[in-house]
Amino acid sequence: MNYLNTLREGEMVSEVYFCKSKVVAKTKAGKTYYSLILQDMTGTIDAKIWDLSSGIDHFEQMDYIKVDAQITSFNDTLQMNIKRVRRAQEGEYDVSDYMPCSKFNIDDMYKELIGIIDSISEPHLKELLDSFFVKDVRFVENFKKHSAAKSIHHGFIGGLLQHTLAVAKLCDFLATSYPVLNRNLLITAAICHDIGKVYELSDFPENDYTDAGQFMGHIVMGTMMVRDKINQIEGFPAVLAQELQHCILSHHGELEYGSPKKPAIIEAVALSYADNTDAKLEQFTEILEKNADKNEWLGFDRLFESNLIKTR
């Protein structure tokens, strides 16, 4: 397959890609054209169909389409000029080639997460985690395949699991380094902090905000999910329940970053820093991967508010 990250200016390509978006637009002269975003597992590319006459069959957004196109450049960014297009037929493509996916084995990551859950010694917290990650088969399947974001970081299949595991491991390190931390509480909060994302974001290929995600967001939904499970566990300590829910509500650290509360206990502070650390390092990693062939300064990045360059 001709993956998007291997294409070069001037090439002709005849391949199947996933049509992530399709916009009908008009040129300044009033001529109708299609503006598309095509996707495969390596990324996306802007594509245009300037001539809608012969060779342009009907297709819609979210279709897999067979294109004959030339690779051009616009504002120093590759673009695809499509000459012919049709809907791809079943058997012409493998879905796994088109959706971004974690570079790590999903089953191996989940097994490691279960190992961390098994290390929780507080019985109520262990029962809570088991109720989600062991007994709720539907939740487990959703959690394993979900992304952690639409685009900012871990925006791929398995991204939510990868991020959760990384945050849990960071919190485990912090708990070892700072004995003042309640490890059982911190690790449980780390594993549960983003569970609301299974309902905030839709499945691939859409991977977009749901109505519930727009109305409430993953922080509120995740807290509600934990509260509902806690209410089903006999004798769950009231203060421990409040501390756990507080950690989830405050894990973005600042009100302006979407947290309904700022951290008030040390475990909440530790979780917010672990969450931000993994998110930021993944963001930087993805930037470097997209610019793997460049050794120069990459330009100002608004997320990091700095001109970035990879280590030489």
C-alpha distance (Angstrom), angle and dihedral (degrees) to the residues before:
residue distance angle dihedral
M1 . . .
N2 3.81 . .
Y3 3.80 99.5 .
L4 3.79 115.8 -155.4
N5 3.80 94.3 -119.2
T6 3.82 90.4 60.0
L7 3.81 97.0 53.2
R8 3.80 119.9 110.7
E9 3.79 133.3 -164.0
G10 3.78 113.4 -84.4
E11 3.80 96.0 24.3
M12 3.78 123.2 129.4
V13 3.78 114.2 -137.9
S14 3.80 133.4 -168.0
E15 3.78 107.8 -173.8
V16 3.80 147.7 123.1
Y17 3.81 117.6 -101.5
F18 3.78 135.3 171.1
C19 3.81 113.5 -105.9
K20 3.79 102.6 -136.5
S21 3.81 94.5 176.7
K22 3.79 138.8 4.9
V23 3.81 124.1 -166.1
V24 3.79 124.9 -177.9
A25 3.80 107.8 -142.9
K26 3.80 141.6 163.5
T27 3.77 132.2 -126.8
K28 3.80 120.8 -128.4
A29 3.79 86.7 -96.0
G30 3.80 90.5 57.2
K31 3.81 97.4 -106.8
T32 3.83 115.3 144.5
Y33 3.81 118.9 -124.3
Y34 3.81 138.3 163.5
S35 3.78 123.1 -114.5
L36 3.81 112.3 -161.2
I37 3.77 140.3 -179.4
L38 3.80 109.9 -147.4
Q39 3.78 122.3 -164.6
D40 3.77 143.2 -166.7
M41 3.79 131.6 163.5
T42 3.83 91.4 -78.6
G43 3.80 97.4 55.8
T44 3.80 143.0 -81.3
I45 3.79 138.8 -63.3
D46 3.79 133.6 -160.7
A47 3.80 110.8 -118.0
K48 3.78 133.1 -172.9
I49 3.81 133.9 -161.9
W50 3.77 104.8 -161.1
D51 3.83 98.2 170.2
L52 3.80 113.0 53.0
S53 3.79 96.1 -178.8
S54 3.81 123.3 90.3
G55 3.79 121.6 9.1
I56 3.81 96.1 22.3
D57 3.80 108.9 112.9
H58 3.80 124.1 -172.2
F59 3.80 117.2 -82.7
E60 3.78 137.5 151.4
Q61 3.76 140.2 -144.6
M62 3.85 111.4 -75.7
D63 3.83 91.6 31.5
Y64 3.78 124.1 123.8
I65 3.80 104.6 -123.2
K66 3.80 135.2 -167.2
V67 3.80 109.6 -136.1
D68 3.78 135.7 -173.0
A69 3.78 105.7 -158.8
Q70 3.77 149.0 149.0
I71 3.79 121.9 -123.6
T72 3.79 111.6 -127.0
S73 3.80 135.2 167.8
F74 3.79 129.5 -119.3
N75 3.82 122.3 179.3
D76 3.83 88.8 -11.0
T77 3.82 91.1 -56.9
L78 3.79 124.8 111.6
Q79 3.78 116.2 -111.2
M80 3.79 133.1 -178.4
N81 3.80 120.5 -127.1
I82 3.81 104.0 -159.3
K83 3.83 118.5 -150.8
R84 3.82 99.9 172.8
V85 3.80 132.6 16.7
R86 3.79 140.5 172.4
R87 3.79 137.9 162.4
A88 3.80 110.9 -83.5
Q89 3.78 117.5 -117.5
E90 3.79 124.6 -124.7
G91 3.78 108.1 -88.0
E92 3.81 93.6 32.7
Y93 3.79 93.6 91.8
D94 3.81 143.4 29.4
V95 3.82 112.9 -135.9
S96 3.83 91.0 -142.7
D97 3.83 88.7 66.9
Y98 3.80 92.2 61.8
M99 3.79 109.3 43.0
P100 3.81 120.4 72.7
C101 3.79 110.4 -116.0
S102 3.80 137.1 -174.5
K103 3.79 114.2 -88.4
F104 3.81 87.5 -134.5
N105 3.80 126.1 78.0
I106 3.80 108.1 -96.1
D107 3.80 96.2 -148.2
D108 3.80 91.7 48.9
M109 3.81 91.1 50.7
Y110 3.79 91.5 48.9
K111 3.79 91.7 49.7
E112 3.81 89.1 52.9
L113 3.81 90.9 49.3
I114 3.81 90.7 51.6
G115 3.80 88.2 51.7
I116 3.80 89.7 56.6
I117 3.81 90.7 47.5
D118 3.80 89.4 52.6
S119 3.81 88.8 56.9
I120 3.83 92.4 63.5
S121 3.81 107.8 109.1
E122 3.83 100.6 -175.0
P123 3.84 102.2 94.7
H124 3.81 98.3 -146.6
L125 3.80 93.4 49.8
K126 3.81 90.4 45.7
E127 3.81 90.8 51.5
L128 3.80 89.8 48.8
L129 3.80 92.6 52.5
D130 3.79 92.2 45.1
S131 3.79 90.5 51.6
F132 3.80 89.3 60.6
F133 3.79 106.3 29.5
V134 3.81 103.0 31.6
K135 3.81 109.9 24.3
D136 3.82 102.8 33.0
V137 3.81 101.3 74.2
R138 3.80 94.8 177.9
F139 3.80 92.6 51.2
V140 3.81 90.8 47.8
E141 3.80 92.7 53.9
N142 3.80 91.8 48.0
F143 3.79 92.3 46.0
K144 3.81 94.2 50.1
K145 3.80 95.3 52.4
H146 3.81 99.7 36.9
S147 3.78 127.9 105.5
A148 3.78 122.3 -128.3
A149 3.80 94.6 -134.3
K150 3.77 144.2 5.1
S151 3.79 93.2 -114.5
I152 3.82 116.1 -34.0
H153 3.81 101.4 83.5
H154 3.81 137.6 -17.6
G155 3.81 89.2 11.8
F156 3.79 94.3 160.6
I157 3.80 141.8 85.5
G158 3.79 107.0 -68.7
G159 3.80 90.9 18.0
L160 3.80 94.9 120.8
L161 3.80 91.6 51.3
Q162 3.81 92.6 45.1
H163 3.81 92.2 49.7
T164 3.81 94.1 44.5
L165 3.79 92.3 49.8
A166 3.81 91.9 48.5
V167 3.81 92.6 49.4
A168 3.81 91.3 47.5
K169 3.81 91.0 51.2
L170 3.80 92.0 47.9
C171 3.80 89.5 50.3
D172 3.80 90.4 48.8
F173 3.81 88.8 55.1
L174 3.81 91.2 48.3
A175 3.80 91.8 49.5
T176 3.80 89.7 52.7
S177 3.81 92.3 47.7
Y178 3.82 95.9 43.9
P179 3.81 111.2 40.3
V180 3.82 90.2 -172.3
L181 3.80 87.1 76.1
N182 3.81 118.5 93.8
R183 3.80 98.2 -126.3
N184 3.81 95.5 -164.7
L185 3.79 92.0 53.2
L186 3.80 95.1 41.8
I187 3.80 96.1 48.4
T188 3.80 92.1 45.8
A189 3.80 90.5 50.4
A190 3.81 90.5 47.9
I191 3.80 92.4 52.9
C192 3.82 93.0 45.3
H193 3.79 100.4 37.3
D194 3.84 96.4 97.2
I195 3.81 102.9 26.1
G196 3.81 89.7 114.3
K197 3.80 88.1 70.8
V198 3.81 90.7 78.6
Y199 3.83 85.1 72.2
E200 3.81 99.9 27.7
L201 3.81 92.5 62.8
S202 3.79 128.9 42.8
D203 3.79 123.3 -127.2
F204 3.78 122.9 -90.6
P205 2.96 136.0 -55.7
E206 3.82 87.8 41.1
N207 3.83 98.5 36.3
D208 3.79 89.8 175.1
Y209 3.80 136.1 132.2
T210 3.79 115.2 -74.7
D211 3.79 122.5 -142.0
A212 3.81 89.1 -101.8
G213 3.80 89.4 49.0
Q214 3.79 91.1 53.1
F215 3.80 94.1 45.9
M216 3.81 99.8 43.2
G217 3.80 113.1 3.9
H218 3.78 129.3 -141.5
I219 3.80 96.5 -77.2
V220 3.79 94.4 60.5
M221 3.81 93.7 37.5
G222 3.80 92.5 49.0
T223 3.79 91.5 50.1
M224 3.81 90.0 50.5
M225 3.80 91.1 49.7
V226 3.81 91.4 51.9
R227 3.80 92.0 45.7
D228 3.80 91.5 51.9
K229 3.81 91.8 51.6
I230 3.81 92.0 45.6
N231 3.80 90.1 54.7
Q232 3.80 88.5 59.1
I233 3.83 94.2 53.0
E234 3.80 112.9 87.1
G235 3.78 115.5 -127.7
F236 3.80 96.8 5.7
P237 3.84 104.2 168.7
A238 3.81 109.7 -107.6
V239 3.81 95.7 -141.6
L240 3.81 92.5 47.1
A241 3.83 88.9 51.4
Q242 3.80 90.5 52.3
E243 3.81 92.6 47.5
L244 3.80 92.4 50.3
Q245 3.78 93.8 47.9
H246 3.81 90.0 46.7
C247 3.81 90.5 55.0
I248 3.81 90.4 54.3
L249 3.81 93.8 44.7
S250 3.82 92.4 50.7
H251 3.80 102.0 37.1
H252 3.83 94.3 110.7
G253 3.78 86.6 62.6
E254 3.79 100.2 -142.0
L255 3.79 134.2 57.0
E256 3.80 91.2 -128.3
Y257 3.81 89.6 56.7
G258 3.80 92.0 58.4
S259 3.79 103.1 -91.1
P260 3.83 112.1 138.3
K261 3.82 87.2 -151.5
K262 3.80 136.0 26.7
P263 3.81 116.3 -125.5
A264 3.81 112.7 -80.8
I265 3.82 100.4 172.2
I266 3.78 128.8 52.8
E267 3.82 93.5 -115.0
A268 3.80 89.8 56.9
V269 3.81 90.2 51.9
A270 3.80 91.4 49.8
L271 3.81 91.9 48.5
S272 3.80 93.7 49.5
Y273 3.81 91.9 52.4
A274 3.81 93.4 45.1
D275 3.80 90.8 49.5
N276 3.79 92.6 48.6
T277 3.81 92.8 44.9
D278 3.79 94.1 55.5
A279 3.80 92.8 42.2
K280 3.81 93.6 50.8
L281 3.79 95.7 44.2
E282 3.81 90.9 48.5
Q283 3.82 89.8 49.8
F284 3.80 90.3 51.9
T285 3.81 91.2 45.3
E286 3.80 91.5 53.3
I287 3.82 90.8 49.1
L288 3.80 90.7 52.4
E289 3.80 92.3 47.1
K290 3.80 91.0 52.6
N291 3.81 89.2 51.8
A292 3.80 98.8 38.5
D293 3.81 93.1 134.8
K294 3.80 94.3 52.7
N295 3.80 126.5 88.7
E296 3.78 97.1 173.8
W297 3.80 130.9 86.1
L298 3.79 109.3 -66.6
G299 3.80 98.5 -147.4
F300 3.78 133.8 -110.4
D301 3.79 114.7 -34.4
R302 3.80 115.7 -157.9
L303 3.81 94.3 -152.3
F304 3.79 93.4 56.4
E305 3.80 94.7 27.7
S306 3.79 89.7 -137.0
N307 3.78 143.5 93.3
L308 3.80 104.1 -101.4
I309 3.78 134.2 -147.2
K310 3.78 133.0 169.7
T311 3.81 121.4 -112.3
R312 3.79 111.5 -87.0
